[in-house]
């Protein structure tokens, strides 16, 4: 066998091995050491230039942290569910926080103008907060209880039922605490 | 009972398919014509059995026989009848059954149509196709058995995925996709036969031209219908998002498109033997790979329906096909050596070659982007997602190159031409393209790539138009009426002018993509009934918001009147549908289409008390022309595959050969 044939065959085998490796992974299931631990604190500037927002100051409320980007298709997919959740929980002890992930502020603002949503939006230069949260890709959503502990992490687009289940169960904790 | 019948048919089909494949190979090796005929008959029997299985499944679906697992999974008593019929492809097991049926259909057609032809090669063709069918049968009998017996029998089922219930295009997109995907098995099987028998000359290329064109146009229809469906159902107002499954259908389309062009070079100039075989093998591998990637959960995709055992089975099949074809190609390399050579870079075959390179580079780019998350995780252990910006940036220049070549190709003669003649030929089209670009800019189109695409499309259209004009002129000078002259011209060389028509469709789509991708307006607004919102010259007024109970779902409807410059132009009624089996509502956007632009309205959310509703409005120019372009492509393909009388074809070839330097 000439070396050229060997190279071709090895390439084919490597390719098949790569696909086989893919089979052993579940793209939506990634264990996070954060679940059950206090959420990494952050203080970030708002996308629209408002005063900075710190996670510390949101204690006592259910906090939904959603990492997103305007270039991300799955984010567009989940956006209507976020809008609905935001409208539903507006008057309650729930604070929704969007964190823009690897995107320009202009694009993010344009996206929000098009798709709506009036919850807090923060910019995360150099992805510091995203790294602290262990974000692999967008969208990822973290549900944080009133004591500042990460209760659940969701990878990929959220749905109405995920949002309401998580938020409702955490809201009970708010009730217990007061 | 029905389940037993369907399952038995599949078991018998597997036995018959394996027998047919073995018998065919033995027959040709030992020269036993009787056994070869038996192999052909096996192909026909497999098709009959496949039809019995599909009929049993349809019967189970239509009679709400929930003792059959697939019917219990996707059926429901309340689902409208038409949707029940097309539920055959609403979930994994049913789609694989349907895939197998389409494959059996193609195999039977090949066995029947070539019963007296290609005696040396046909058995290998059939063996390849029957072996592929056996793989799907193993999947159907094992991990993805749709005829599983359910006990106790449920009283009712959940109904098919609401996203699929929502739109009539679900009756078009999946069947076209399977007819396209599975159709590439035919040219692949011929290529395998060509390699095994050592007949790598143009015979197999002639044999598969129509099959490839048919599979290709079905895949084209499917891609466009899928985009159309996404646009009308998914509620984000776009038609293409570089989702892995979209990429999976685009990649074989690209390689097949390359193949359709490069075979012409092999037919005329005896070049590119190895290239053509490789292209068709790649096309087939990409169809299986695409199915594997999107259906096994390796990549996350909107289309993934995961199943634990399907993944490894498909991976095994991908590996077998890849190794088998690579080994065949390596073994036959000596037969695939260069036979012809390029006379000049200023020739039609050179244009075809460059176009081929563009298509292959595009395929690699899309493959890289699709697989990169997997590579990154394997190599560096990190999860990444590759988004639309990568694909747009990487592919747009190549796509513009393809549009440019559609203008260059037809103007170049085979073999060679002079550079001077070329400049003269291209002067007018280049001028026309520039004029079109300037007009577009005056219409407030902007940006380098959109304007370039529009200008190049104008250039290419002018080149083709002039070719047709010249041809008609010749007919008219011989005393024919212009209509007759055109008909004579087209029927004289259907392949060529069919190709021009297909190209015209592509140009229309290219311009529509450039316009719709870059110049859309999106606004989101919350309005109370009686109030209105202004977008891009339109006024949308929410007249009322009401609930509507239907047998199988509850809908909330926004009744919206649409105004332009103070005059009413229509009504829109976007809905949010609540299905009993799903927690999340499924939107049905409402679209007003016109030749210049679409107004797309999606109901995102509403207040429970009816005091306000949140809408998303998207105004996109020229969307309609995407679908029109696809119709034109279908028309062109029909012209190209229509059988021409042999003599005429020969004359056409002679004529083209003589017009070498015009």
Interface residues (C-beta under 8 A of the other chain):
Chain A: X5 X8 X9 X12 X15 X16 X18 X19 X20 X21 X22 X23 X25 X26 X27 X28 X30 X69 X71 X72 X73 X76 X77 X80 X81 X83 X84 X87 X113 X114 X115 X116 X136 X137 X138 X156 X159 X160 X161
Chain B: X234 X235 X236 X241 X242 X243 X289 X292 X293 X296 X297 X298 X299 X300 X302 X311 X312 X315 X318 X319 X322 X323 X326 X327 X330 X371 X373 X374 X375 X377 X378 X382 X383 X384 X385 X387 X388 X389 X522 X523 X524 X525 X526 X583 X584 X585 X587 X604 X605 X607 X614 X616
